[in-house]
Amino acid sequence: MEAEAVAKDWWLYHGTGEGAARRARLEAGSPPPWRDFTGTPDPDYTPPGCAGPAWDRTRRRGEGYVPDDPEKDVVNTALHLRRPLLITGKPGVGKSTLAYSIAADLDLGPVLHWPITSRTVLRDGLYLYDAIGRLQEAGLEQLRTPGAAGAAPAAAVPPDGPAEPAAPPTAPSIARYLRLGPLGTALLPQDRPRVLLVDEIDKSDIDLPGDLLTVFEDGGFDIPELARLAKEDPTVAIGTDDDPDAAVRITQGRVQCRYFPVVVLTSNGERDFPPAFLRRCVRLHLEPPGPDKLARIVQQRLKVDVEGSEEYQELVQSFLERAEDGDLATDQLLNAIQLRLAGAWSDAGDRERFLGTVMQHLTGPSA
C-alpha cells in the first residue's frame, strides 16, 4: 500500500477531515483581484451549518473519498483561484463524491446539488418562479373580494350619499412564488463558500456552458421579476434551495456573491466544451483507481484490511481483471466485499456467479 502522503503547506483541502483551521485560512485568504466580489450578506440569514440530516449525508459520503496528491493539488488550485472545478472521468470513479469530500473536509455545510439533463436551462439553477400559481391566487383573491365581479346595483347607494368605491384586491406577494435554485443559493453573499455540485454537465443543452460563463464571471445574477418591482418594493425575502421558508432578503432584484462558491462540475466525457468555458475552469481528470488506491478505499469505507486477507485481495484482483473488458464502478467492489462480510455467496462453487452478479459491466459487449 502507498505510504502516507505529506501535506503541503499551501493546501487547504487535505481530504482527511478536521479542517477547522484550514477553513479559517480559506475564509481569510485574499482572492485574485479579478475574483473579488462585493455582495453584502443578509444579517438575518443563516445558511445551513454542520449539523442536521443534510450535513450528515454530506459528511458520510465525503469522508469515504480517498484523494491522491495530484487530485489535492488541482482541488486546491481551484480553491485558491476561486474558479469552477471541472472533473472528467468514467462513471463510478468518484467525480461527484469529490464535491462531498471538499465540503466535509473543510466543514462547508451541505452540498448543493444541481443535476443536469438535456432539458436543463440556466434559470433552473438560478431561481424558480411559479407564475401560474401567482395568477391563480390573484384570481381567487378577486373572487373573495366583495364587488370584485362587477359594480354594485343602484339601490345599494345609501341615503346619505354614494359609498366609497371598494379598494381593489391586493395582489398576492411575489415572494411566496419565488425560490432560489441550487446555483442561486450558492451565490448568496456569505463569508464562507458553499459547495455546489453541477452533476453531469455534459448531458446539458449545447447553450448551457456558455450561459454559465457570465454568471461565473460576474459572481451574481438578476431576478427580473424582482427587478421590475424594485421601485415599489426594493427588498423582498424569498426561499432558498435548502429551505423554501428561509426568507433571505434580495435587494433590487440582484443576487451578488461575496465569496465565490466552490463549484464542482462533473462530466462523463459525452461531449466537448467550448474553449471559453474550459478557460474559466480548473480541470481534473480522474483515472480508475489501481490496486493500492482500491485497498485504501475499502479500508476507508468498510474498515477492511485488504492486505491482511487473501480472499479480499482476490476480489480486488478479480475486479481489476473484469474492468479490462468493460467499465466497472468502484462501488461494485465495495458491494462485493460488503456481501462477503455478511456471509453471502460463501460456497466456493458460486464464485463466478457471484462476480457476475455484483460486477456487471457498465460498458462493453457484456453490459
C-alpha positions in Angstrom: 0.0 0.0 0.0 1.2 3.6 -0.7 3.0 5.4 2.0 1.2 8.2 3.9 1.4 11.4 1.9 2.9 14.5 3.4 0.6 17.6 3.3 1.8 20.6 1.5 1.8 24.0 3.3 -0.3 25.7 0.7 -3.1 23.1 0.7 -6.4 24.0 2.1 -8.2 20.7 1.2 -6.5 17.6 2.5 -9.3 15.0 2.3 -8.8 14.0 5.9 -11.4 16.0 7.8 -10.9 18.1 10.9 -10.3 21.1 8.7 -11.4 24.0 11.0 -8.1 25.8 10.9 -7.8 25.3 7.1 -11.3 26.6 6.6 -10.3 29.7 8.6 -7.4 30.1 6.2 -9.8 29.7 3.3 -12.2 32.3 4.6 -9.4 34.8 5.4 -7.5 34.3 2.2 -7.3 37.1 -0.4 -8.9 36.3 -3.7 -7.3 37.2 -7.0 -8.2 40.8 -7.9 -10.4 39.6 -10.7 -12.3 37.2 -8.4 -13.0 39.7 -5.6 -16.8 40.2 -5.2 -18.7 42.7 -3.1 -22.1 41.2 -2.1 -23.5 42.2 1.3 -24.7 39.3 3.4 -28.2 39.5 4.9 -27.5 39.6 8.7 -30.7 37.8 9.4 -30.0 34.8 7.1 -28.0 31.9 8.5 -27.0 29.3 5.9 -27.1 25.6 6.9 -24.2 24.7 9.1 -22.5 21.4 10.1 -25.4 19.8 11.8 -28.7 18.1 10.8 -29.7 15.4 8.3 -28.4 17.2 5.2 -25.0 17.7 6.7 -24.9 14.1 7.9 -25.5 12.9 4.4 -22.7 15.2 3.0 -20.3 14.2 5.7 -20.9 10.4 5.4 -20.4 10.5 1.6 -17.5 12.8 1.7 -15.5 11.0 4.4 -15.3 7.9 2.3 -13.4 9.6 -0.6 -9.6 8.8 -0.9 -7.9 11.6 -2.9 -4.4 11.2 -4.4 -1.8 14.0 -4.1 -2.3 15.2 -7.8 -6.1 15.5 -7.1 -5.4 17.5 -4.0 -3.1 19.8 -6.0 -5.8 20.5 -8.5 -8.6 21.0 -6.0 -6.5 23.4 -4.0 -5.7 25.3 -7.2 -9.4 25.8 -7.8 -9.9 26.9 -4.2 -7.1 29.5 -4.3 -8.1 30.9 -7.7 -11.8 30.7 -6.8 -12.6 29.1 -10.1 -15.0 26.2 -11.0 -13.5 22.7 -10.9 -14.4 20.6 -14.0 -13.9 16.9 -13.2 -13.9 14.4 -16.1 -13.7 10.6 -16.0 -15.5 7.4 -16.5 -18.7 6.7 -14.5 -18.1 5.4 -11.0 -14.6 6.8 -10.4 -15.8 9.3 -7.7 -16.3 12.6 -9.5 -19.4 13.5 -7.6 -18.1 12.2 -4.3 -15.1 14.6 -4.5 -17.5 17.5 -4.1 -18.8 16.0 -0.9 -15.3 15.3 0.2 -14.4 19.0 -0.2 -17.4 20.1 1.9 -16.8 17.5 4.6 -13.1 18.2 4.8 -13.5 22.0 5.2 -16.8 22.0 7.2 -18.6 24.0 4.4 -22.1 22.7 5.1 -24.4 20.5 3.0 -23.6 20.2 -0.7 -26.0 22.0 -3.0 -26.8 19.5 -5.8 -27.9 20.6 -9.4 -28.4 17.5 -11.6 -28.3 18.3 -15.3 -30.4 16.9 -18.1 -30.8 17.7 -21.8 -33.8 20.0 -20.8 -32.0 22.0 -18.1 -31.6 25.7 -18.7 -29.7 28.3 -16.7 -32.7 29.7 -14.9 -33.4 26.2 -13.4 -30.3 26.6 -11.4 -30.7 30.3 -10.5 -34.3 30.5 -9.3 -37.8 29.1 -9.7 -40.9 31.3 -10.3 -44.4 29.9 -10.0 -46.1 32.4 -12.3 -49.2 30.2 -12.8 -49.6 29.8 -9.1 -49.5 33.5 -8.5 -52.1 34.2 -11.3 -54.4 31.6 -9.8 -54.0 33.1 -6.3 -54.8 36.6 -7.7 -58.0 35.2 -9.4 -59.1 33.6 -6.2 -58.5 36.9 -4.3 -60.7 38.7 -6.7 -63.5 36.2 -6.1 -63.1 36.6 -2.4 -63.3 40.4 -2.5 -66.8 41.8 -2.4 -67.8 43.7 -5.5 -64.8 42.5 -7.5 -67.0 40.7 -10.1 -68.9 43.9 -11.1 -70.5 47.2 -9.9 -72.9 47.4 -7.0 -76.7 47.9 -8.0 -78.1 51.4 -7.9 -80.4 50.5 -5.0 -77.4 49.8 -2.8 -76.5 53.5 -2.7 -77.1 54.7 0.9 -79.3 57.7 1.5 -76.5 59.9 2.8 -74.6 59.7 -0.4 -72.7 57.3 -2.6 -70.4 54.8 -0.8 -66.7 54.9 -1.2 -65.5 52.6 -4.0 -64.3 49.3 -2.8 -60.5 49.1 -2.7 -59.1 46.9 -5.4 -58.0 43.5 -4.3 -54.3 43.3 -3.2 -52.2 41.1 -5.5 -50.5 38.2 -3.6 -46.9 38.9 -2.7 -44.5 37.6 -5.3 -42.1 36.4 -2.6 -44.0 33.2 -1.9 -43.8 32.2 -5.5 -40.0 32.7 -5.9 -37.3 30.4 -4.6 -33.6 30.3 -5.3 -32.2 27.3 -7.1 -29.0 25.5 -6.2 -26.8 27.8 -8.2 -28.7 30.9 -7.0 -28.4 29.7 -3.3 -24.6 29.1 -3.7 -24.2 32.7 -5.0 -25.8 34.3 -2.0 -23.3 36.7 -0.3 -21.6 34.8 2.5 -18.2 34.9 4.1 -17.9 31.1 3.9 -18.3 29.5 0.4 -20.9 26.8 -0.2 -20.1 23.7 -2.3 -22.2 23.4 -5.5 -22.2 20.1 -7.4 -23.3 20.6 -11.1 -23.7 17.0 -11.9 -23.2 15.6 -15.5 -23.0 18.9 -17.3 -22.0 17.0 -20.5 -25.7 16.0 -20.7 -26.9 19.6 -21.0 -28.2 21.5 -23.9 -25.4 22.9 -26.0 -26.0 26.5 -24.8 -25.8 25.9 -21.0 -22.0 26.0 -20.6 -21.9 29.3 -22.5 -24.8 30.7 -20.4 -22.9 29.8 -17.2 -19.9 31.9 -18.2 -21.5 35.3 -17.4 -22.7 34.1 -14.0 -19.4 32.6 -13.2 -17.5 35.8 -14.2 -19.9 38.2 -12.5 -20.5 36.1 -9.4 -24.1 37.1 -9.5 -27.3 37.5 -11.5 -30.6 39.5 -11.6 -34.0 38.2 -11.0 -36.1 40.2 -13.5 -39.4 39.6 -11.6 -38.0 41.4 -8.6 -36.0 44.0 -10.5 -39.3 45.2 -12.1 -40.8 45.8 -8.7 -37.7 47.4 -7.2 -39.1 50.9 -7.0 -42.2 49.8 -5.1 -40.6 47.0 -3.1 -36.8 47.3 -3.2 -36.2 44.4 -0.8 -38.0 41.0 -1.0 -37.3 37.9 1.1 -37.6 34.6 -0.7 -36.7 31.0 0.0 -33.6 29.0 -0.9 -32.8 25.7 -2.3 -32.1 24.4 1.2 -35.3 25.7 2.7 -38.3 27.3 1.0 -39.1 29.1 4.2 -35.6 30.5 4.7 -36.6 34.1 3.6 -33.3 35.6 2.6 -33.6 39.3 1.6 -32.8 40.2 -2.1 -32.3 43.9 -2.8 -33.1 45.5 -6.2 -33.6 42.0 -7.6 -29.8 41.3 -7.6 -28.0 38.3 -6.1 -24.3 39.0 -5.8 -21.9 36.7 -4.0 -19.2 37.9 -1.6 -17.2 34.7 -1.7 -17.3 32.7 -4.9 -18.7 29.2 -4.2 -16.8 26.0 -4.6 -18.3 24.9 -7.9 -17.7 21.3 -8.9 -18.8 20.3 -12.4 -18.7 16.7 -13.5 -18.6 15.2 -17.0 -18.5 11.6 -18.3 -16.9 12.9 -21.5 -20.1 12.6 -23.6 -19.4 15.9 -25.3 -16.8 18.6 -25.8 -17.0 22.1 -24.2 -16.2 25.5 -25.9 -12.7 26.9 -25.3 -14.1 29.9 -23.5 -15.8 27.7 -20.9 -12.7 25.5 -20.4 -10.5 28.5 -20.0 -12.5 29.6 -17.0 -12.4 26.2 -15.3 -9.7 24.3 -13.4 -9.7 20.8 -14.9 -9.1 17.5 -13.2 -9.3 14.1 -14.9 -9.9 11.1 -12.7 -8.5 7.7 -13.8 -10.0 4.4 -12.5 -8.2 3.5 -9.2 -5.4 1.0 -9.2 -4.9 -1.8 -6.6 -3.3 0.4 -4.0 -6.0 3.0 -4.1 -8.7 0.4 -4.1 -7.3 -1.1 -1.0 -7.3 2.3 0.7 -10.9 2.9 -0.4 -12.0 -0.4 1.0 -10.2 0.4 4.3 -11.8 3.9 4.4 -15.3 2.8 3.6 -15.6 -0.7 5.1 -12.7 -0.8 7.6 -11.4 -3.9 5.9 -7.7 -4.6 5.6 -7.3 -5.9 2.1 -3.6 -6.7 2.5 -4.4 -8.9 5.5 -6.9 -11.0 3.7 -6.2 -13.3 0.8 -9.9 -13.5 -0.1 -10.3 -9.8 -0.4 -7.1 -9.5 -2.3 -8.6 -11.9 -4.8 -11.8 -9.9 -5.0 -9.8 -6.7 -5.8 -7.8 -8.6 -8.4 -11.0 -10.0 -10.0 -12.4 -6.5 -10.1 -9.4 -5.2 -11.9 -9.3 -8.1 -14.4 -13.0 -7.8 -15.2 -12.5 -4.0 -15.7 -10.3 -4.7 -18.6 -13.3 -6.0 -20.6 -15.6 -3.1 -19.7 -16.1 -0.3 -17.3 -16.8 -1.0 -13.6 -17.6 1.4 -10.8 -15.7 1.3 -7.5 -18.9 0.8 -5.5 -19.3 -2.5 -7.3 -16.2 -3.8 -5.5 -17.5 -2.3 -2.2 -20.8 -4.2 -2.8 -18.9 -7.4 -3.3 -16.9 -7.1 -0.1 -20.0 -6.0 1.9 -21.8 -9.1 0.8 -18.8 -11.3 1.8 -18.7 -9.6 5.2 -22.4 -10.6 5.6 -21.5 -14.2 4.7 -23.3 -14.2 1.3 -22.1 -16.4 -1.6 -19.9 -18.4 0.7 -19.9 -21.5 -1.5 -16.6 -21.6 -3.5 -18.5 -23.1 -6.4 -20.6 -19.9 -6.6 -17.7 -17.6 -7.1 -18.1 -16.8 -10.8 -21.9 -16.4 -10.5 -21.2 -14.1 -7.5 -18.8 -12.0 -9.5 -21.1 -11.8 -12.5 -23.9 -10.6 -10.2 -22.1 -7.8 -8.4 -19.6 -6.8 -11.0 -21.7 -6.4 -14.1 -20.0 -4.3 -16.8 -21.3 -0.8 -17.3 -19.9 -0.7 -20.9 -18.6 -3.2 -23.3 -20.1 -6.3 -25.0 -21.4 -7.8 -21.8 -23.0 -4.7 -20.4 
